[in-house]
């Protein structure tokens, strides 16, 4: 089991935190390069709103999955935790593939 020792959980949280911190820090710069100067404030604010709504929905879905797979004493079971991690990993893979496809499409359009 990949989440039975404290160090495994802490390492996972560290990697997740570095990834989230890097993406949160990079997003305003990416937005600034992509929108007109007069739309920058509202674009960055909209990103913050979507990030908050997405985090809330992700938390609710994760909690629902874990709640539907309780352990013997009502605690989170390994099955629920693993299913939550699997769903998150699958969504990250789908998002990564969509971003790569969009990047390739933009490069092809730019080279025409």
C-alpha positions as CSV (number, residue, x, y, z in Angstrom):
1,X,0.0,0.0,0.0
2,X,1.5,3.4,-1.0
3,X,0.0,5.4,1.8
4,X,0.6,3.3,4.9
5,X,3.7,5.0,6.1
6,X,3.9,8.7,7.2
7,X,6.9,9.4,5.0
8,X,5.1,8.2,1.9
9,X,2.2,10.6,2.6
10,X,4.6,13.5,3.4
11,X,6.6,12.8,0.2
12,X,3.3,12.8,-1.8
13,X,2.2,16.0,-0.2
14,X,5.6,17.6,-1.0
15,X,5.5,16.7,-4.7
16,X,1.8,17.8,-4.9
17,X,2.6,21.1,-3.2
18,X,5.5,21.8,-5.4
19,X,3.4,21.1,-8.5
20,X,0.5,23.2,-7.4
21,X,2.7,26.1,-6.2
22,X,4.5,26.1,-9.5
23,X,1.3,26.1,-11.5
24,X,-0.3,28.7,-9.4
25,X,2.7,31.0,-9.7
26,X,3.0,30.5,-13.5
27,X,-0.7,31.1,-14.3
28,X,-0.8,34.9,-14.0
29,X,2.3,35.2,-16.2
30,X,0.7,32.9,-18.9
31,X,-2.6,34.9,-18.6
32,X,-0.7,38.2,-18.9
33,X,0.9,37.0,-22.2
34,X,-2.4,35.9,-23.6
35,X,-4.8,38.8,-23.0
36,X,-5.0,42.5,-23.7
37,X,-3.7,44.8,-21.0
38,X,-7.1,46.2,-20.2
39,X,-8.5,42.7,-19.6
40,X,-5.6,41.5,-17.4
41,X,-7.2,42.2,-14.0
42,X,-10.5,40.5,-14.8
43,X,-8.7,37.6,-16.5
44,X,-6.5,36.8,-13.5
45,X,-9.6,37.2,-11.2
46,X,-11.6,34.8,-13.3
47,X,-8.7,32.3,-13.1
48,X,-8.9,32.6,-9.3
49,X,-12.6,32.0,-9.3
50,X,-12.3,29.0,-11.5
51,X,-9.5,27.6,-9.4
52,X,-11.6,28.0,-6.2
53,X,-14.7,26.4,-7.8
54,X,-12.6,23.6,-9.2
55,X,-10.9,22.9,-5.8
56,X,-14.3,22.9,-4.1
57,X,-15.8,20.5,-6.7
58,X,-12.7,18.2,-6.5
59,X,-12.8,18.1,-2.7
60,X,-16.6,17.3,-2.7
61,X,-16.1,14.5,-5.3
62,X,-13.1,13.1,-3.4
63,X,-15.1,13.2,-0.1
64,X,-18.1,11.5,-1.7
65,X,-15.9,8.7,-3.1
66,X,-14.2,8.2,0.3
67,X,-17.5,8.3,2.1
68,X,-19.0,5.6,-0.1
69,X,-16.1,3.2,0.8
70,X,-15.9,3.3,4.6
71,X,-13.6,1.0,6.6
72,X,-14.8,-1.2,9.4
73,X,-14.9,1.6,11.9
74,X,-16.2,4.3,9.5
75,X,-12.7,5.5,8.7
76,X,-11.5,6.1,5.1
77,X,-10.7,2.7,3.6
78,X,-7.7,2.0,1.3
79,X,-10.1,1.3,-1.6
80,X,-11.7,4.7,-1.3
81,X,-8.4,6.5,-1.0
82,X,-7.0,4.5,-4.0
83,X,-10.1,5.2,-6.1
84,X,-9.8,8.9,-5.3
85,X,-6.1,9.0,-6.3
86,X,-6.9,7.0,-9.4
87,X,-9.6,9.4,-10.5
88,X,-7.2,12.4,-9.9
89,X,-4.5,10.7,-11.9
90,X,-6.8,9.9,-14.8
91,X,-8.1,13.5,-14.9
92,X,-4.5,14.8,-14.9
93,X,-3.6,12.5,-17.8
94,X,-6.7,13.6,-19.8
95,X,-5.9,17.3,-19.1
96,X,-2.3,16.8,-20.0
97,X,-3.2,15.1,-23.3
98,X,-5.7,17.9,-24.1
99,X,-3.0,20.5,-23.4
100,X,-0.5,18.7,-25.6
101,X,-3.1,18.4,-28.4
102,X,-4.0,22.1,-28.2
103,X,-0.3,23.0,-28.3
104,X,0.3,20.9,-31.3
105,X,-2.8,22.3,-33.0
106,X,-1.5,25.9,-32.4
107,X,1.9,25.1,-33.7
108,X,0.5,23.6,-36.9
109,X,-1.8,26.6,-37.4
110,X,1.2,29.0,-36.8
111,X,3.4,27.1,-39.4
112,X,0.8,27.4,-42.2
